[in-house]
Amino acid sequence: MVIRAVRKSANVRQDDLAGIAKVSRQFAIDAERGKPTMQLGKVLQLLEELGIALSVDVPDDVAPMLEQVKEKRATSAWIKYAEAQAGQAKSPGAKRSATDGKAEADEDGDDR
């Protein structure tokens, strides 16, 4: 009901909303009607395009665990970022041999 009300108040057609949110028109219709089995990611896309904020209330006793999960995810993301940066820092033209550590020439014979 909320999706339909917001869409209509914004004078947006169902097919236009579907196109902007990159979902099918039928998906937009189903979301408006409150179909109980829908892909959450796509519903969130529709909500975002309509400017509808979604909030979640969790019990107070869950807060410490939530913080631990956030910290672990942030640490994991940082490690992946650092590894990606380290991988980009390697020179693509010079390759190291696993046996002697000397630079080998690339495919065109140039060792630069």
PADRENVO-145277 format. One record per residue (C-alpha): residue number from 1; residue in three letters; x, y, z. Coordinates in Angstrom, 3 decimals. Example, Ala and Ser with C-alpha at 12.3 -4.5 7.8 and 13.67 -1.06 7.14 Angstrom:
BEGIN
+-----+-----+----------+----------+----------+
|   i |  aa |     east |    north |       up |
+-----+-----+----------+----------+----------+
|   1 | ALA |   12.300 |   -4.500 |    7.800 |
|   2 | SER |   13.670 |   -1.060 |    7.140 |
+-----+-----+----------+----------+----------+
This chain:
BEGIN
+-----+-----+----------+----------+----------+
|   i |  aa |     east |    north |       up |
+-----+-----+----------+----------+----------+
|   1 | MET |    0.000 |    0.000 |    0.000 |
|   2 | VAL |    2.819 |    2.409 |    0.874 |
|   3 | ILE |    4.629 |    1.834 |   -2.410 |
|   4 | ARG |    1.471 |    2.507 |   -4.404 |
|   5 | ALA |    0.572 |    5.618 |   -2.410 |
|   6 | VAL |    4.038 |    7.125 |   -2.794 |
|   7 | ARG |    4.225 |    6.236 |   -6.481 |
|   8 | LYS |    0.811 |    7.769 |   -7.209 |
|   9 | SER |    1.567 |   10.918 |   -5.209 |
|  10 | ALA |    4.733 |   11.330 |   -7.271 |
|  11 | ASN |    2.722 |   10.847 |  -10.498 |
|  12 | VAL |    4.918 |    7.935 |  -11.580 |
|  13 | ARG |    3.559 |    5.111 |  -13.694 |
|  14 | GLN |    4.185 |    1.497 |  -12.687 |
|  15 | ASP |    6.222 |    0.754 |  -15.788 |
|  16 | ASP |    8.333 |    3.883 |  -15.262 |
|  17 | LEU |    9.040 |    2.923 |  -11.646 |
|  18 | ALA |    9.919 |   -0.592 |  -12.731 |
|  19 | GLY |   12.325 |    0.741 |  -15.349 |
|  20 | ILE |   14.037 |    3.139 |  -12.960 |
|  21 | ALA |   14.371 |    0.456 |  -10.259 |
|  22 | LYS |   15.493 |   -2.154 |  -12.821 |
|  23 | VAL |   12.715 |   -4.611 |  -11.991 |
|  24 | SER |    9.865 |   -5.936 |  -14.105 |
|  25 | ARG |    6.506 |   -4.177 |  -14.205 |
|  26 | GLN |    4.910 |   -7.301 |  -12.737 |
|  27 | PHE |    7.350 |   -7.164 |   -9.831 |
|  28 | ALA |    6.365 |   -3.547 |   -9.136 |
|  29 | ILE |    2.679 |   -4.522 |   -9.253 |
|  30 | ASP |    3.272 |   -7.452 |   -6.899 |
|  31 | ALA |    5.155 |   -5.206 |   -4.470 |
|  32 | GLU |    2.324 |   -2.690 |   -4.459 |
|  33 | ARG |   -0.177 |   -5.449 |   -3.725 |
|  34 | GLY |    1.942 |   -6.821 |   -0.874 |
|  35 | LYS |    2.759 |  -10.199 |   -2.344 |
|  36 | PRO |    4.180 |  -12.206 |    0.568 |
|  37 | THR |    7.014 |  -13.889 |   -1.343 |
|  38 | MET |    9.266 |  -11.295 |   -2.964 |
|  39 | GLN |   12.995 |  -10.797 |   -3.375 |
|  40 | LEU |   14.056 |   -8.417 |   -0.627 |
|  41 | GLY |   16.841 |   -6.829 |   -2.659 |
|  42 | LYS |   14.446 |   -5.840 |   -5.424 |
|  43 | VAL |   11.891 |   -4.512 |   -2.947 |
|  44 | LEU |   14.642 |   -2.387 |   -1.428 |
|  45 | GLN |   15.449 |   -1.068 |   -4.914 |
|  46 | LEU |   11.837 |    0.032 |   -5.342 |
|  47 | LEU |   11.784 |    1.680 |   -1.922 |
|  48 | GLU |   15.029 |    3.512 |   -2.615 |
|  49 | GLU |   13.781 |    4.851 |   -5.954 |
|  50 | LEU |   10.650 |    6.138 |   -4.251 |
|  51 | GLY |   12.611 |    7.702 |   -1.395 |
|  52 | ILE |   11.014 |    5.426 |    1.194 |
|  53 | ALA |   13.235 |    4.801 |    4.219 |
|  54 | LEU |   13.137 |    1.418 |    5.877 |
|  55 | SER |   14.169 |    1.005 |    9.490 |
|  56 | VAL |   14.583 |   -2.053 |   11.671 |
|  57 | ASP |   14.085 |   -2.199 |   15.430 |
|  58 | VAL |   16.193 |   -4.764 |   17.224 |
|  59 | PRO |   16.012 |   -5.683 |   20.909 |
|  60 | ASP |   18.453 |   -3.802 |   23.160 |
|  61 | ASP |   20.247 |   -6.992 |   24.154 |
|  62 | VAL |   21.199 |   -7.562 |   20.499 |
|  63 | ALA |   23.129 |   -4.276 |   20.227 |
|  64 | PRO |   26.484 |   -5.634 |   21.498 |
|  65 | MET |   26.404 |   -8.537 |   19.039 |
|  66 | LEU |   25.415 |   -6.178 |   16.225 |
|  67 | GLU |   28.465 |   -4.028 |   16.975 |
|  68 | GLN |   30.716 |   -7.100 |   16.900 |
|  69 | VAL |   29.316 |   -8.119 |   13.521 |
|  70 | LYS |   29.818 |   -4.579 |   12.156 |
|  71 | GLU |   33.420 |   -4.473 |   13.394 |
|  72 | LYS |   34.187 |   -7.895 |   11.915 |
|  73 | ARG |   32.662 |   -6.907 |    8.576 |
|  74 | ALA |   34.580 |   -3.610 |    8.539 |
|  75 | THR |   37.839 |   -5.417 |    9.342 |
|  76 | SER |   37.180 |   -7.980 |    6.631 |
|  77 | ALA |   36.419 |   -5.235 |    4.105 |
|  78 | TRP |   39.618 |   -3.397 |    5.080 |
|  79 | ILE |   41.709 |   -6.555 |    4.640 |
|  80 | LYS |   40.205 |   -7.184 |    1.196 |
|  81 | TYR |   40.868 |   -3.553 |    0.219 |
|  82 | ALA |   44.483 |   -3.735 |    1.413 |
|  83 | GLU |   45.042 |   -7.004 |   -0.450 |
|  84 | ALA |   43.593 |   -5.506 |   -3.625 |
|  85 | GLN |   45.843 |   -2.459 |   -3.295 |
|  86 | ALA |   48.884 |   -4.674 |   -2.763 |
|  87 | GLY |   47.964 |   -6.643 |   -5.873 |
|  88 | GLN |   47.736 |   -3.457 |   -7.947 |
|  89 | ALA |   51.130 |   -2.263 |   -6.701 |
|  90 | LYS |   52.887 |   -5.142 |   -8.470 |
|  91 | SER |   54.297 |   -4.263 |  -11.870 |
|  92 | PRO |   52.393 |   -6.100 |  -14.618 |
|  93 | GLY |   55.393 |   -6.096 |  -17.048 |
|  94 | ALA |   58.039 |   -7.757 |  -14.870 |
|  95 | LYS |   57.270 |  -11.208 |  -13.539 |
|  96 | ARG |   59.257 |  -12.915 |  -10.785 |
|  97 | SER |   60.362 |  -16.488 |  -11.098 |
|  98 | ALA |   59.430 |  -18.648 |   -8.141 |
|  99 | THR |   62.822 |  -20.402 |   -8.314 |
| 100 | ASP |   65.362 |  -17.593 |   -8.646 |
| 101 | GLY |   63.494 |  -14.321 |   -7.935 |
| 102 | LYS |   64.895 |  -12.673 |  -11.084 |
| 103 | ALA |   62.748 |  -10.581 |  -13.399 |
| 104 | GLU |   61.667 |  -12.450 |  -16.517 |
| 105 | ALA |   60.872 |  -10.783 |  -19.831 |
| 106 | ASP |   57.206 |  -10.356 |  -20.673 |
| 107 | GLU |   55.663 |  -11.712 |  -23.902 |
| 108 | ASP |   57.189 |   -9.153 |  -26.272 |
| 109 | GLY |   60.715 |   -9.716 |  -24.923 |
| 110 | ASP |   60.847 |   -6.395 |  -23.090 |
| 111 | ASP |   61.685 |   -6.747 |  -19.404 |
| 112 | ARG |   60.217 |   -3.364 |  -18.469 |
+-----+-----+----------+----------+----------+
